[in-house]
Amino acid sequence: MTYFNWQQIVSVTMILFAIIDILGAIPVIIEMRQRVGHIQSEKASIAVLVLMVAFLFLGDELLAIIGLDIPSFAIAGSLVIFIIAMEMILGIKFFKEEMPESVSIVPIAFPLIAGAGTMTTLLSLKSQYATQNIIVGIVANTLFVYLVLKNVQRLERLFGKTGLNILRKAFGVILLAIAIKLFRSNTGL
């Protein structure tokens, strides 16, 4: 029997909200917008939605087909997050300037929003919650992501240049810690 359970929907939504951490990603998103001039919020949000729903249904099989396990996938995501964090902290650019069409998908949609942590969380949620409730949680989080991406210029004005510099450095350190934790937990170090 297919039904929607509001308790499960709220739980899944809150778990995904914490893992996605779109509020914590605001400085990174602002940094990317400053580099390319524009982030296509609709394109990025649709990419996030498609990635999460596809991974919910095909994640285990997809990783098995290409010969990857979840820890390897998580380590790769942690390395990308590590590089982004180092850019934020040191002010050094490792990634070459990208066209606006590509920055919406990489690195914003993946791995920043729908990254290794989100994907592995989806696989674990699948064993505890009904699929339809997980999908509702994914949609709710995607809508919130869209609102943040759509209003990134307003958020940038709200924080100001000095506030953004402070946020960028602070969240760079937090992002660096997340990358290291993700790396350590998947390598056994």
Secondary structure, DSSP 8 states (H G I E B T S, - for coil): -----HHHHHHHHHHHHHHH-TTTTHHHHHHHHHHHS---HHHHHHHHHHHHHHHHHHHHHHHHHTT--HHHHHHHHHHHHHHHHHHHHH----S----HHHHIIIIIIIIIIS-HHHHHHHHHHHTTS-HHHHHHHHHHHHHHHHHHHHTHHHHHHHHHHHHHHHHHHHHHHHHHHHHHHHHHHHHT-
